[in-house]
């Protein structure tokens, strides 16, 4: 899975390969929007943490 991390202003801050959703959330730190993609590039989830 791939996770893309965005800040509040919508700028892409980081992009990482993760094993699961829990790992993505633990990696989120101060990011406010997280998009999770499967191995084929299909978006599975958008998580907003505000």
PDB file as gemmi writes it, atoms N, CA and C in Angstrom:
CRYST1    1.000    1.000    1.000  90.00  90.00  90.00 P 1                      
ATOM      1  N   UNK A   1       0.839  -1.176   0.000  1.00  0.00           N  
ATOM      2  CA  UNK A   1       0.000   0.000   0.000  1.00  0.00           C  
ATOM      3  C   UNK A   1       0.886   1.243   0.000  1.00  0.00           C  
ATOM      4  N   UNK A   2       0.343   2.289  -0.542  1.00  0.00           N  
ATOM      5  CA  UNK A   2       1.065   3.556  -0.542  1.00  0.00           C  
ATOM      6  C   UNK A   2       0.219   4.592   0.191  1.00  0.00           C  
ATOM      7  N   UNK A   3       0.860   5.416   0.983  1.00  0.00           N  
ATOM      8  CA  UNK A   3       0.173   6.490   1.692  1.00  0.00           C  
ATOM      9  C   UNK A   3       0.765   7.819   1.253  1.00  0.00           C  
ATOM     10  N   UNK A   4      -0.119   8.777   0.986  1.00  0.00           N  
ATOM     11  CA  UNK A   4       0.302  10.139   0.668  1.00  0.00           C  
ATOM     12  C   UNK A   4      -0.178  11.035   1.793  1.00  0.00           C  
ATOM     13  N   UNK A   5       0.740  11.835   2.308  1.00  0.00           N  
ATOM     14  CA  UNK A   5       0.445  12.696   3.448  1.00  0.00           C  
ATOM     15  C   UNK A   5       0.439  14.155   3.013  1.00  0.00           C  
ATOM     16  N   UNK A   6      -0.639  14.862   3.346  1.00  0.00           N  
ATOM     17  CA  UNK A   6      -0.786  16.266   2.975  1.00  0.00           C  
ATOM     18  C   UNK A   6      -0.927  17.116   4.227  1.00  0.00           C  
ATOM     19  N   UNK A   7      -0.493  18.360   4.134  1.00  0.00           N  
ATOM     20  CA  UNK A   7      -0.685  19.292   5.236  1.00  0.00           C  
ATOM     21  C   UNK A   7      -2.039  19.974   5.081  1.00  0.00           C  
ATOM     22  N   UNK A   8      -2.387  20.815   6.046  1.00  0.00           N  
ATOM     23  CA  UNK A   8      -3.675  21.519   6.043  1.00  0.00           C  
ATOM     24  C   UNK A   8      -3.875  22.364   4.787  1.00  0.00           C  
ATOM     25  N   UNK A   9      -2.808  22.920   4.271  1.00  0.00           N  
ATOM     26  CA  UNK A   9      -2.928  23.784   3.094  1.00  0.00           C  
ATOM     27  C   UNK A   9      -2.988  22.994   1.782  1.00  0.00           C  
ATOM     28  N   UNK A  10      -3.058  21.665   1.867  1.00  0.00           N  
ATOM     29  CA  UNK A  10      -3.234  20.842   0.685  1.00  0.00           C  
ATOM     30  C   UNK A  10      -1.957  20.467  -0.036  1.00  0.00           C  
ATOM     31  N   UNK A  11      -0.810  20.808   0.537  1.00  0.00           N  
ATOM     32  CA  UNK A  11       0.460  20.480  -0.108  1.00  0.00           C  
ATOM     33  C   UNK A  11       0.912  19.076   0.276  1.00  0.00           C  
ATOM     34  N   UNK A  12       1.350  18.326  -0.730  1.00  0.00           N  
ATOM     35  CA  UNK A  12       1.876  16.986  -0.490  1.00  0.00           C  
ATOM     36  C   UNK A  12       3.166  17.100   0.307  1.00  0.00           C  
ATOM     37  N   UNK A  13       3.209  16.449   1.455  1.00  0.00           N  
ATOM     38  CA  UNK A  13       4.374  16.532   2.330  1.00  0.00           C  
ATOM     39  C   UNK A  13       5.237  15.285   2.305  1.00  0.00           C  
ATOM     40  N   UNK A  14       4.613  14.136   2.061  1.00  0.00           N  
ATOM     41  CA  UNK A  14       5.370  12.890   2.112  1.00  0.00           C  
ATOM     42  C   UNK A  14       4.588  11.799   1.393  1.00  0.00           C  
ATOM     43  N   UNK A  15       5.318  10.800   0.963  1.00  0.00           N  
ATOM     44  CA  UNK A  15       4.725   9.651   0.289  1.00  0.00           C  
ATOM     45  C   UNK A  15       5.528   8.431   0.717  1.00  0.00           C  
ATOM     46  N   UNK A  16       4.846   7.438   1.285  1.00  0.00           N  
ATOM     47  CA  UNK A  16       5.557   6.268   1.792  1.00  0.00           C  
ATOM     48  C   UNK A  16       4.793   4.992   1.466  1.00  0.00           C  
ATOM     49  N   UNK A  17       5.535   3.913   1.356  1.00  0.00           N  
ATOM     50  CA  UNK A  17       4.920   2.594   1.279  1.00  0.00           C  
ATOM     51  C   UNK A  17       4.656   2.136   2.710  1.00  0.00           C  
ATOM     52  N   UNK A  18       3.437   1.659   2.956  1.00  0.00           N  
ATOM     53  CA  UNK A  18       3.056   1.188   4.286  1.00  0.00           C  
ATOM     54  C   UNK A  18       2.440  -0.195   4.160  1.00  0.00           C  
ATOM     55  N   UNK A  19       2.481  -0.940   5.260  1.00  0.00           N  
ATOM     56  CA  UNK A  19       1.919  -2.297   5.251  1.00  0.00           C  
ATOM     57  C   UNK A  19       0.416  -2.296   5.472  1.00  0.00           C  
ATOM     58  N   UNK A  20      -0.065  -1.332   6.269  1.00  0.00           N  
ATOM     59  CA  UNK A  20      -1.490  -1.313   6.601  1.00  0.00           C  
ATOM     60  C   UNK A  20      -1.910   0.084   7.071  1.00  0.00           C  
ATOM     61  N   UNK A  21      -3.184   0.236   7.361  1.00  0.00           N  
ATOM     62  CA  UNK A  21      -3.718   1.534   7.765  1.00  0.00           C  
ATOM     63  C   UNK A  21      -3.120   2.002   9.087  1.00  0.00           C  
ATOM     64  N   UNK A  22      -2.945   1.089  10.017  1.00  0.00           N  
ATOM     65  CA  UNK A  22      -2.390   1.461  11.317  1.00  0.00           C  
ATOM     66  C   UNK A  22      -0.995   2.067  11.156  1.00  0.00           C  
ATOM     67  N   UNK A  23      -0.177   1.474  10.323  1.00  0.00           N  
ATOM     68  CA  UNK A  23       1.160   2.011  10.080  1.00  0.00           C  
ATOM     69  C   UNK A  23       1.080   3.405   9.468  1.00  0.00           C  
ATOM     70  N   UNK A  24       0.135   3.602   8.566  1.00  0.00           N  
ATOM     71  CA  UNK A  24      -0.030   4.920   7.942  1.00  0.00           C  
ATOM     72  C   UNK A  24      -0.431   5.967   8.974  1.00  0.00           C  
ATOM     73  N   UNK A  25      -1.345   5.616   9.849  1.00  0.00           N  
ATOM     74  CA  UNK A  25      -1.796   6.575  10.868  1.00  0.00           C  
ATOM     75  C   UNK A  25      -0.690   6.873  11.877  1.00  0.00           C  
ATOM     76  N   UNK A  26       0.099   5.871  12.215  1.00  0.00           N  
ATOM     77  CA  UNK A  26       1.210   6.086  13.136  1.00  0.00           C  
ATOM     78  C   UNK A  26       2.293   6.959  12.524  1.00  0.00           C  
ATOM     79  N   UNK A  27       2.395   6.936  11.209  1.00  0.00           N  
ATOM     80  CA  UNK A  27       3.394   7.716  10.488  1.00  0.00           C  
ATOM     81  C   UNK A  27       2.913   9.148  10.240  1.00  0.00           C  
ATOM     82  N   UNK A  28       1.625   9.378  10.424  1.00  0.00           N  
ATOM     83  CA  UNK A  28       1.004  10.646  10.015  1.00  0.00           C  
ATOM     84  C   UNK A  28       1.589  11.874  10.698  1.00  0.00           C  
ATOM     85  N   UNK A  29       1.954  11.775  11.958  1.00  0.00           N  
ATOM     86  CA  UNK A  29       2.516  12.892  12.723  1.00  0.00           C  
ATOM     87  C   UNK A  29       1.628  14.122  12.607  1.00  0.00           C  
ATOM     88  N   UNK A  30       2.134  15.193  12.019  1.00  0.00           N  
ATOM     89  CA  UNK A  30       1.374  16.444  11.978  1.00  0.00           C  
ATOM     90  C   UNK A  30       0.642  16.656  10.663  1.00  0.00           C  
ATOM     91  N   UNK A  31       0.477  15.610   9.877  1.00  0.00           N  
ATOM     92  CA  UNK A  31      -0.211  15.745   8.597  1.00  0.00           C  
ATOM     93  C   UNK A  31      -1.722  15.651   8.818  1.00  0.00           C  
ATOM     94  N   UNK A  32      -2.456  16.337   7.990  1.00  0.00           N  
ATOM     95  CA  UNK A  32      -3.886  16.438   8.214  1.00  0.00           C  
ATOM     96  C   UNK A  32      -4.722  15.637   7.236  1.00  0.00           C  
ATOM     97  N   UNK A  33      -4.172  15.324   6.086  1.00  0.00           N  
ATOM     98  CA  UNK A  33      -4.914  14.540   5.101  1.00  0.00           C  
ATOM     99  C   UNK A  33      -4.031  13.391   4.660  1.00  0.00           C  
ATOM    100  N   UNK A  34      -4.593  12.201   4.688  1.00  0.00           N  
ATOM    101  CA  UNK A  34      -3.844  11.012   4.287  1.00  0.00           C  
ATOM    102  C   UNK A  34      -4.672  10.279   3.241  1.00  0.00           C  
ATOM    103  N   UNK A  35      -4.060   9.966   2.113  1.00  0.00           N  
ATOM    104  CA  UNK A  35      -4.707   9.141   1.094  1.00  0.00           C  
ATOM    105  C   UNK A  35      -3.987   7.799   1.064  1.00  0.00           C  
ATOM    106  N   UNK A  36      -4.761   6.721   1.077  1.00  0.00           N  
ATOM    107  CA  UNK A  36      -4.206   5.367   1.049  1.00  0.00           C  
ATOM    108  C   UNK A  36      -4.552   4.734  -0.291  1.00  0.00           C  
ATOM    109  N   UNK A  37      -3.545   4.176  -0.962  1.00  0.00           N  
ATOM    110  CA  UNK A  37      -3.730   3.527  -2.262  1.00  0.00           C  
ATOM    111  C   UNK A  37      -3.319   2.065  -2.181  1.00  0.00           C  
ATOM    112  N   UNK A  38      -3.991   1.226  -2.963  1.00  0.00           N  
ATOM    113  CA  UNK A  38      -3.569  -0.170  -3.038  1.00  0.00           C  
ATOM    114  C   UNK A  38      -2.392  -0.296  -4.012  1.00  0.00           C  
ATOM    115  N   UNK A  39      -1.934  -1.506  -4.220  1.00  0.00           N  
ATOM    116  CA  UNK A  39      -0.756  -1.740  -5.056  1.00  0.00           C  
ATOM    117  C   UNK A  39      -1.000  -1.457  -6.538  1.00  0.00           C  
ATOM    118  N   UNK A  40      -2.266  -1.292  -6.917  1.00  0.00           N  
ATOM    119  CA  UNK A  40      -2.599  -1.006  -8.313  1.00  0.00           C  
ATOM    120  C   UNK A  40      -2.900   0.466  -8.544  1.00  0.00           C  
ATOM    121  N   UNK A  41      -2.720   1.286  -7.508  1.00  0.00           N  
ATOM    122  CA  UNK A  41      -2.943   2.720  -7.639  1.00  0.00           C  
ATOM    123  C   UNK A  41      -4.374   3.166  -7.398  1.00  0.00           C  
ATOM    124  N   UNK A  42      -5.238   2.255  -6.981  1.00  0.00           N  
ATOM    125  CA  UNK A  42      -6.627   2.605  -6.699  1.00  0.00           C  
ATOM    126  C   UNK A  42      -6.727   3.204  -5.298  1.00  0.00           C  
ATOM    127  N   UNK A  43      -7.363   4.362  -5.188  1.00  0.00           N  
ATOM    128  CA  UNK A  43      -7.482   4.999  -3.873  1.00  0.00           C  
ATOM    129  C   UNK A  43      -8.492   4.239  -3.037  1.00  0.00           C  
ATOM    130  N   UNK A  44      -8.072   3.828  -1.851  1.00  0.00           N  
ATOM    131  CA  UNK A  44      -8.923   3.056  -0.957  1.00  0.00           C  
ATOM    132  C   UNK A  44      -9.561   3.919   0.114  1.00  0.00           C  
ATOM    133  N   UNK A  45      -8.850   4.934   0.561  1.00  0.00           N  
ATOM    134  CA  UNK A  45      -9.312   5.668   1.732  1.00  0.00           C  
ATOM    135  C   UNK A  45      -8.720   7.061   1.747  1.00  0.00           C  
ATOM    136  N   UNK A  46      -9.514   7.994   2.195  1.00  0.00           N  
ATOM    137  CA  UNK A  46      -9.019   9.333   2.503  1.00  0.00           C  
ATOM    138  C   UNK A  46      -9.331   9.564   3.969  1.00  0.00           C  
ATOM    139  N   UNK A  47      -8.337   9.889   4.750  1.00  0.00           N  
ATOM    140  CA  UNK A  47      -8.493  10.087   6.183  1.00  0.00           C  
ATOM    141  C   UNK A  47      -8.101  11.515   6.510  1.00  0.00           C  
ATOM    142  N   UNK A  48      -9.012  12.252   7.127  1.00  0.00           N  
ATOM    143  CA  UNK A  48      -8.739  13.634   7.498  1.00  0.00           C  
ATOM    144  C   UNK A  48      -8.626  13.703   9.014  1.00  0.00           C  
ATOM    145  N   UNK A  49      -7.532  14.250   9.491  1.00  0.00           N  
ATOM    146  CA  UNK A  49      -7.273  14.366  10.931  1.00  0.00           C  
ATOM    147  C   UNK A  49      -7.120  15.845  11.258  1.00  0.00           C  
ATOM    148  N   UNK A  50      -8.179  16.463  11.736  1.00  0.00           N  
ATOM    149  CA  UNK A  50      -8.117  17.897  12.066  1.00  0.00           C  
ATOM    150  C   UNK A  50      -8.566  18.137  13.487  1.00  0.00           C  
TER     151      UNK A  50                                                      
END                                                                             
